[in-house]
């Protein structure tokens, strides 16, 4: 039987008030995973991704490995994601700092977004989110419950040149998710 790797992501806290900005001093808050769904053959063919409106160059780069990763995001368990977001919100509430920098990758980005767009993250804390390695275009629309209007929360999306996501600019944005700026890293 084939072993399936879990769909993983991490979230780090960096307390801005203490001046901690070194990657060596980041505190791993949560290490998440979601059980991936096995995609059927019909979900792996190129035409099943037509709704994303990839450019011709993006289609050329869309390997079977990329399609597998995209299917993990497409078929994410929204109940588990909501539960993880609720736990994440509790951790923010417990944190005594009024200024936080939160770094997240992969599935961790989706947890942060679900928490942020639930409208339940405390507005009395200034939070700067730094995201990487996650396709914002595939974030479930049903989890955007409140429009993000808080001036105390900022989203920065980082994109490394060697990231699996870099050849697919179509996946960098989502009309419902407001990144304040896109920053190449």
C-alpha positions in Angstrom: 0.0 0.0 0.0 1.3 3.5 -0.9 2.2 5.8 1.9 0.6 9.2 1.7 2.4 12.3 3.0 0.3 14.6 5.1 -0.6 18.1 3.8 1.6 20.2 6.2 2.1 23.7 7.2 3.7 25.7 10.0 2.9 28.9 11.9 5.5 30.9 13.8 5.0 33.8 16.2 7.5 36.6 16.4 6.7 39.1 19.2 7.3 42.5 17.6 7.5 44.4 20.9 10.6 42.5 22.0 12.3 43.2 18.7 12.7 39.5 17.8 13.2 39.4 14.1 16.0 36.8 13.6 14.8 33.6 12.0 16.7 31.8 14.8 14.5 33.4 17.4 11.1 32.6 15.9 8.8 30.6 18.1 7.0 27.7 16.4 3.5 28.1 17.5 1.8 25.3 15.6 2.8 22.6 13.2 -0.3 21.5 11.3 -1.3 18.8 8.9 -4.4 17.8 7.0 -5.0 14.4 5.6 -4.8 14.7 1.9 -7.5 13.3 -0.3 -6.5 11.0 -3.1 -7.4 12.6 -6.4 -9.1 10.5 -9.0 -7.8 10.3 -12.6 -10.4 12.9 -13.8 -9.1 15.4 -11.2 -5.5 15.1 -12.4 -6.1 15.8 -16.1 -5.2 19.2 -17.4 -8.8 20.1 -18.2 -9.9 19.8 -14.6 -7.8 23.0 -13.9 -9.3 25.1 -16.8 -11.3 27.1 -14.3 -8.1 28.7 -13.0 -7.5 30.3 -16.4 -3.8 29.5 -16.5 -1.7 31.2 -19.2 -0.1 29.0 -21.9 3.3 29.3 -20.1 1.7 28.2 -16.8 0.0 25.2 -18.5 3.4 24.1 -19.8 4.8 24.2 -16.2 1.9 22.4 -14.7 3.4 18.9 -14.0 1.6 16.0 -12.4 3.4 16.9 -9.1 2.0 20.4 -9.2 -1.5 19.1 -10.0 -1.3 16.8 -7.0 -0.4 19.7 -4.7 -3.2 21.8 -6.2 -5.7 19.0 -5.6 -4.7 18.9 -2.0 -5.6 22.6 -1.7 -8.7 22.2 -3.8 -10.1 19.4 -1.7 -9.1 20.7 1.7 -11.2 19.5 4.7 -13.0 22.8 5.6 -14.3 21.5 8.9 -10.7 20.6 10.0 -9.5 23.9 8.7 -12.1 25.8 10.7 -11.2 23.9 13.8 -7.5 24.6 13.3 -8.3 28.3 12.8 -10.3 28.4 16.0 -7.3 26.9 17.9 -5.0 29.5 16.3 -7.3 32.4 17.4 -7.1 31.0 20.9 -3.3 31.2 20.8 -3.4 34.8 19.6 -5.8 35.7 22.4 -3.5 34.0 25.0 -0.5 35.9 23.7 0.2 38.9 25.9 1.9 41.0 23.3 -0.1 43.7 21.5 2.1 43.5 18.4 2.8 40.3 16.6 4.5 39.1 13.5 3.1 35.8 12.3 4.8 33.8 9.7 3.0 30.9 8.0 3.6 28.5 5.1 1.6 26.0 3.1 -1.5 24.8 5.1 -0.6 27.2 7.9 -1.4 30.1 5.6 -4.9 28.8 5.1 -5.4 28.5 8.8 -4.3 32.1 9.3 -6.6 33.2 6.5 -9.6 31.3 7.9 -9.0 32.9 11.3 -8.5 36.4 9.8 -11.6 36.3 7.6 -13.7 34.8 10.3 -13.7 38.2 12.0 -12.7 36.7 15.3 -9.1 37.7 15.6 -8.7 40.4 18.2 -8.5 43.9 16.7 -6.7 45.3 19.8 -3.5 43.5 18.6 -1.5 44.8 15.8 -0.7 41.7 13.7 1.5 41.5 10.5 1.0 38.2 8.7 3.8 36.9 6.4 2.8 34.1 4.1 4.6 31.9 1.7 4.2 28.8 -0.4 0.4 28.7 -0.6 -1.9 29.3 -3.5 -4.2 32.1 -2.4 -6.4 31.6 -5.4 -7.6 28.3 -4.1 -8.6 29.5 -0.6 -12.2 28.3 0.0 -14.7 31.2 -0.6 -17.0 29.8 2.0 -14.5 30.6 4.7 -14.4 34.3 3.9 -17.1 35.2 6.4 -16.2 38.8 7.2 -14.5 41.3 5.0 -11.0 42.1 6.3 -11.1 45.9 7.1 -9.0 46.1 10.2 -6.1 48.5 9.9 -4.4 46.7 12.7 -3.9 43.5 10.6 -1.6 43.5 7.5 -0.9 40.6 5.1 2.4 40.3 3.2 2.8 37.5 0.7 6.4 36.4 0.0 7.4 34.5 -3.1 10.7 32.8 -3.4 12.0 32.2 -6.9 12.6 28.5 -6.3 9.1 27.9 -4.7 6.8 25.4 -6.4 4.3 28.2 -6.7 6.5 30.7 -8.5 5.7 29.7 -12.2 2.0 30.1 -11.5 1.2 33.8 -11.1 -2.5 33.0 -11.5 -2.4 31.4 -8.0 -0.8 34.4 -6.2 -4.0 36.3 -5.7 -7.6 36.0 -4.7 -10.2 38.8 -5.2 -11.5 38.3 -1.6 -8.1 38.2 0.1 -6.5 41.6 0.4 -2.7 41.4 0.5 -1.2 44.8 1.2 1.7 44.0 -1.1 3.4 41.2 -2.8 7.0 40.9 -2.0 9.5 38.8 -3.9 12.0 37.1 -1.6 
